[in-house]
Amino acid sequence: MFGLGSTELIIILALVMIIFGAGKLPEIGGALGKGLRSFKKAAQESDEIDITPEPEEKKEDPK
């Protein structure tokens, strides 16, 4: 994975735990997941803009 071995991944994980603490890791993971999901969604959507008008509903005057 990206040319990183298990030793490098363990060192990176240890540094992240030291910097952010164990309590913040779920928040960081959630934010990272949301960011990746929104990026994938934006990459899959078309760049075209829909300019067709929506049909108007006819309202009758009560008499």
C-alpha positions as YAML, in Angstrom:
chain: A
units: angstrom
residues:
- id: 1
  name: MET
  ca: [0.00, 0.00, 0.00]
- id: 2
  name: PHE
  ca: [1.74, 3.15, -1.27]
- id: 3
  name: GLY
  ca: [5.11, 1.52, -0.71]
- id: 4
  name: LEU
  ca: [4.72, 1.63, 3.08]
- id: 5
  name: GLY
  ca: [5.62, -1.38, 5.13]
- id: 6
  name: SER
  ca: [4.04, -2.48, 8.36]
- id: 7
  name: THR
  ca: [6.77, -0.80, 10.44]
- id: 8
  name: GLU
  ca: [6.15, 2.57, 8.80]
- id: 9
  name: LEU
  ca: [2.40, 2.26, 9.30]
- id: 10
  name: ILE
  ca: [2.86, 1.45, 13.00]
- id: 11
  name: ILE
  ca: [5.13, 4.49, 13.45]
- id: 12
  name: ILE
  ca: [2.62, 6.74, 11.69]
- id: 13
  name: LEU
  ca: [-0.24, 5.39, 13.82]
- id: 14
  name: ALA
  ca: [1.80, 5.93, 17.01]
- id: 15
  name: LEU
  ca: [2.54, 9.54, 16.02]
- id: 16
  name: VAL
  ca: [-1.13, 10.20, 15.27]
- id: 17
  name: MET
  ca: [-2.10, 8.74, 18.67]
- id: 18
  name: ILE
  ca: [0.48, 10.95, 20.41]
- id: 19
  name: ILE
  ca: [-0.56, 14.12, 18.57]
- id: 20
  name: PHE
  ca: [-4.37, 13.76, 18.65]
- id: 21
  name: GLY
  ca: [-4.96, 11.32, 21.49]
- id: 22
  name: ALA
  ca: [-7.14, 8.24, 21.50]
- id: 23
  name: GLY
  ca: [-10.35, 10.22, 22.14]
- id: 24
  name: LYS
  ca: [-10.10, 12.26, 18.94]
- id: 25
  name: LEU
  ca: [-9.38, 9.35, 16.59]
- id: 26
  name: PRO
  ca: [-13.07, 8.46, 15.96]
- id: 27
  name: GLU
  ca: [-13.84, 12.10, 15.13]
- id: 28
  name: ILE
  ca: [-10.90, 12.30, 12.75]
- id: 29
  name: GLY
  ca: [-11.88, 9.03, 11.08]
- id: 30
  name: GLY
  ca: [-15.48, 10.19, 10.69]
- id: 31
  name: ALA
  ca: [-14.45, 13.49, 9.17]
- id: 32
  name: LEU
  ca: [-12.05, 11.72, 6.81]
- id: 33
  name: GLY
  ca: [-14.78, 9.29, 5.76]
- id: 34
  name: LYS
  ca: [-17.28, 12.09, 5.10]
- id: 35
  name: GLY
  ca: [-14.69, 13.94, 3.04]
- id: 36
  name: LEU
  ca: [-13.93, 10.88, 0.93]
- id: 37
  name: ARG
  ca: [-17.64, 10.18, 0.40]
- id: 38
  name: SER
  ca: [-18.34, 13.74, -0.74]
- id: 39
  name: PHE
  ca: [-15.30, 13.64, -3.04]
- id: 40
  name: LYS
  ca: [-16.49, 10.39, -4.65]
- id: 41
  name: LYS
  ca: [-20.01, 11.78, -5.03]
- id: 42
  name: ALA
  ca: [-18.72, 14.96, -6.67]
- id: 43
  name: ALA
  ca: [-16.48, 12.96, -9.00]
- id: 44
  name: GLN
  ca: [-19.39, 10.80, -10.17]
- id: 45
  name: GLU
  ca: [-21.86, 13.63, -10.77]
- id: 46
  name: SER
  ca: [-22.06, 15.19, -14.19]
- id: 47
  name: ASP
  ca: [-20.87, 18.74, -14.70]
- id: 48
  name: GLU
  ca: [-23.96, 19.71, -16.67]
- id: 49
  name: ILE
  ca: [-26.48, 22.14, -15.24]
- id: 50
  name: ASP
  ca: [-30.17, 21.33, -15.62]
- id: 51
  name: ILE
  ca: [-32.03, 24.48, -16.69]
- id: 52
  name: THR
  ca: [-35.41, 22.97, -17.53]
- id: 53
  name: PRO
  ca: [-38.17, 24.80, -15.68]
- id: 54
  name: GLU
  ca: [-40.32, 22.89, -13.25]
- id: 55
  name: PRO
  ca: [-44.00, 22.59, -14.21]
- id: 56
  name: GLU
  ca: [-46.23, 25.03, -12.37]
- id: 57
  name: GLU
  ca: [-49.34, 23.75, -10.64]
- id: 58
  name: LYS
  ca: [-52.59, 25.38, -11.70]
- id: 59
  name: LYS
  ca: [-54.52, 26.95, -8.85]
- id: 60
  name: GLU
  ca: [-58.23, 27.54, -9.20]
- id: 61
  name: ASP
  ca: [-59.89, 30.55, -7.62]
- id: 62
  name: PRO
  ca: [-62.63, 29.47, -5.19]
- id: 63
  name: LYS
  ca: [-65.91, 31.27, -6.01]
...
